[in-house]
Amino acid sequence: MIVHSLSGPSGTGKSTSAIQFAYDNRIEAIIDDGLLIINGEKKAGISAKFEKNTLTAVRRAIFQDDLHKEQVLKAMKENNVRSILIIGTSDKMTKKIAKRLELEPIDHFHHIEDIRSSREIQMAKFIRITQGKHVMPVPYKQVEQNFFKRLIQRGLEIFSKNKVKLGETTIVQPDFHQELIDISKKVYIDLIQHIAREYKDYIKVDSISFVMKDYEQVIYLSVFLNSPVHEETMKSIRLLQRRIIDEFVRHFEFEPSAIKISIKGILKKG
């Protein structure tokens, strides 16, 4: 069997990327948080995200329970798995899983930085910290609803370049994820207003909106110009966009997906 490892810190988007990555690399099966996933569907195992605390979640993810281990080994044999991707927070963890499942040695090591951009990783970490959302690379219908008291929702449908459906993700908030940082939308708006004041010689802000949906975060700025459009004005608007990006990365550690500035008109002097 050909064994692949995909590792990266918690909350960096490994599970979100797993289905597409496995397809692109012709990998038949995925081991993620205690689950065996084949062709985008759960075949065996119990997710670590069902556990009540972090310690038992880790034990579940590395297959310390013999019955859990045997169930997954049996399903791998029944499905004649010839290539598999093991997901973990580090190479050390994936090696430990490979040993427990009698899959060592690992043939290929991959890291999240190899398959996701720094912006995507930053956003994934931000969502984990502020919303406590975890992704399972299995369909919504296969997630046992009663395990999650706080949040469970449909994630993304994953398609190939030829529009063939590869699988789905489900978003959950496990019981063991207790610590969240709550950031009011007003905080984002106030920061944008503060930055925009630095460019008051060129623009006057009419309205600001900040839209967050899943992994997309778009800032909408509606402005009036203080003078007719010329090269210096457009340069200032581009600098404003760059400043907003830099300050979001500095304060919130993620980069907005887009900053859309619409010009409503030119203010009349006098």
N, C-alpha and C positions, 0 to 999 in steps of 0.2 A: 504493500500500500504506500502511496505517496502522501507524505504528511507535511502540511504547511502550518506555520504559526503566524498569527497576526496579533501584535501586542501594542499597548499604549496605555497611558494613565486613564483612570476612571473618568467617564464623562467626555471623552474626546471624539466620540462618534464611531466607535468600532462596529457596534451592532447595526448602526444605520447603514454602514458601507458594506457589510459582510455579504449580502446577497449578490450585489453587483460585482464585488471583487471576486467571489467564488465563480460566478458565471464567466467573467472575463478571463479567468485563469483555468477554466475547465476543471474546477474542483466540485466533486459530486455532493459532498456533505459538509456540514458545519457543526462544530461543538461550541456552544455559547452559553455560559452561565448554567451549566448542568443539562442543557437540552441537546438532543441530536436532531438536526434539521436536514432534510433531504428534499431537493427540488422545491424549496420555499415552504415546506410543511414540517411540523413537528412529528417525528416518528417515535421518539422515546425520551425518557428523562423527566425530571422535575426542575423547574427553573429556580435558581437561587433567589430570584426576585420575589418568591413566595415566602421566604423566610422572615422571621420576626426581628432579627438583629443581624448586625454585620458579621459577627463571628460565625453564626450558623450559615449565613449566605456564602461565605468563603468556603466553608466545609462542603457545602452542596456543590459549588462551582468546580471544586477539584476532586469530586467523586470519592469522598472519604467513606461514604456509606456503601457497603458491599452490595446490598440489594440493588441500589441505584446504579452502581457500576455494571452489574451483571445484566440488568435490563437493557442498558445502552449497548453493551457488547453483543448481546443477542440480536438486537435490531440491526446493528451494523452487519452482522453475518447474514441475516435474513435478506437484507437489501443489497448484499454483495458490494459493499462500499469499497472502491478502489483508490479513492483520493479524498482527503479530508482536511478541513481548515479548523485549527484550534485557536480560539480567541481567549486572550487573557490580558492582565494588566502589565505583564512583563514577560520576558523570555523565560525567566525562572519559573513563573506560574505555568506557562504553556508546556514547559518540559515536565513539570510535575504532573500535569493532566495527561500528557502523552505516556508517562510511565504507568500511571494508574490504569489507563485504558489499553495498556500493552501495545502502544503505537510508536514507542521510541525505536531509533532516533528520529528526530525531526529533520526532514530533508531541506526545507526552505523556510527562512525566517524573514518576515515582513514586519514593518512598523507603520503605525498610523500616519506618521509624517510623510511616508512614501506615497500614500494614496489619497490624502486629503490636504487641502490647502491650509495655510496657517489661519486664514480668516474663518474657514469652516470649523477648524478645531477650536478657535477662540469662541465662536458662537455656541458650539456644542457645550463647552465648559460653562459658559454663562447661563445657558438654559438649565443645566444641571444644578448650578448653585442657586439660582433665583426661583426656579419652578419645581425642582426635584423630579424632573421627568427622566425616565429611563426607557430605552427602546428595546423591544424584543423583536427579532427578525422572523416572526411568525404571524399568521393571519389573526385578526381580531377574534374570529369564531373559535380559534383554538386556545385562547387564553381563558382560564377558569375565572369567571367574573367574581365569584364570591371571595376570592383571596384579597381583593383590593377595595378598601373602604373609601379611599379618598379620590382616586383618579384612574380612569381607564378610558382610552379613546382610540379610534382608528388612527393609524399613522399614514405612511406613504405606500402607494402601489409602485413596485419597482418594475420597470420595463427595459428590455434590451433596445439596442439601436434600431432593430427591425420591428419594434413595437410588440414584441412577444412578452407577455407578462411572466416575470421571474418569481415574484412573491410579493409579500406585504410586510409592513411593520405595524406593531401595536405599541402605543405609548402608555406607560403605567407609572404610578408613584408608589413604590413599595413601602411597607410599614416601617422598615428600618431606616428610611430616609426621613429624618426628623428636622434637621437643621437647614433652614432656608433663609436667604437674604431677600427681603421684600423691598423692591425699589418702585416707588410711585412713578407713574408716567410723567407727573409734573416735574420730577427731577430732571428727566431728559429735556423737557421743554425749556426749563429754566436755564439749563446749560447752553442750549442752542441760542436762546435770547441773549445771554451774556456774551457769547462769541460774536453774535451779529452786531452788537452795539459797537464793536471795534471797527465796523465798516460803515458807520453812520454817515460818513461823508459821501458815500456812494449809493447807499440803499436805505429804505425805511421798510421795516418788516410789517406786513399787514396781518399775516396769520402763519401759525406753525402747527403742524400735526406730525405725530410720530406713530407709525403703524407697525406692530409686531405680530407676525403670524408664522408660527412654526419657526423655520430657520430663515425667514425673510424679515428684514427690518428696514423700513423705508421712511425717510424724513422728507416731508413736503414743506417747502417754504414759498410763501407768496409775498412778493416784495414790490415796492415802487422804487424807481430810480430817481435820484436827486438831480440828474443831468442827462442829456441825450446819450444814447449808446455810442461809446467809443472804445478804443483798445484798452485804456486804463480801467474803464468800468468792468469790462469782461474779465480782465486779469484779476480784479478784486473779487469778483464772484467766484472765480476758480480757486482763489486763495481761501475764500470763506469755506468752500466745500472741503478743501484740504485741512483746514483748521478744525472743522467739526469732526472729521475722521480721526485726526490725531488726538483730540481731546476725549473722544469716546473710547479710543484704545487706552488712553492714559487713565481714565476714571473707571471705565467699566470692563476693560480688557476684551472688547470686541469691536469690529469695524462694521458700520451700517452697510446693508446691501446696496443701497442707493440713496443719493441726496438729490431730490428733484426741486429745482428752483424755477418758479414761474414769475414772469414780469407782468404786472398788472397795468403799468403805465408809467408816465414820467410826471413827477410833481412839478406844479407850476410855482415859480418863485414870485415872491411879492404878495 
